[in-house]
């Protein structure tokens, strides 16, 4: 019975410590402005997301464009529905 109590106390302390460490960690915000990327004339951005250093822009012409977030150059395009 004493061993079970000690294991439970250690478990609770460990969970609390991990929560405190995780919640106090500061993450750097990522700021991406749609105007930073060159889209074709007459095409607007519907959605923007940042994933692993790449910016994914869904445009209103049915194309998903992937840009490098640091250089702002086009990496890849996917046409929706093909």
KAPEPE-V119058 format. One record per backbone hydrogen bond with DSSP energy under -0.5 kcal/mol. NH is the residue of the N-H (numbers start at 1). CO is the residue of the C=O. E is the energy in kcal/mol with one decimal. If there is no record, write none. Layout:
NH,CO,E  NH,CO,E
This chain:
5,1,-1.8  6,2,-2.2  7,3,-2.5  8,4,-2.3  9,5,-2.3  10,6,-2.4  11,7,-2.3  12,8,-2.3  13,9,-2.4  14,10,-2.3  15,11,-2.3  16,12,-2.5  17,13,-2.5  18,14,-2.5  19,15,-2.3  20,16,-2.4  21,17,-2.4  22,18,-2.6  23,19,-2.7  24,20,-1.5  25,21,-0.7  25,22,-0.6  31,29,-0.6  32,30,-0.6  36,33,-2.0  37,34,-1.3  39,37,-0.8  43,40,-1.8  46,58,-3.6  47,58,-1.8  49,56,-2.1  51,49,-0.5  51,54,-3.2  54,51,-1.6  55,67,-2.7  56,49,-3.3  56,54,-0.5  57,55,-0.6  57,65,-3.1  58,47,-2.8  58,56,-0.5  59,57,-0.6  59,63,-2.3  60,44,-2.4  62,59,-1.4  64,78,-3.5  65,57,-3.0  65,63,-0.6  66,76,-3.1  67,55,-3.1  67,65,-0.5  68,73,-2.4  69,53,-2.2  72,68,-2.0  75,66,-3.5  76,66,-1.6  78,64,-2.4  80,62,-3.2  80,78,-0.5  82,79,-1.1
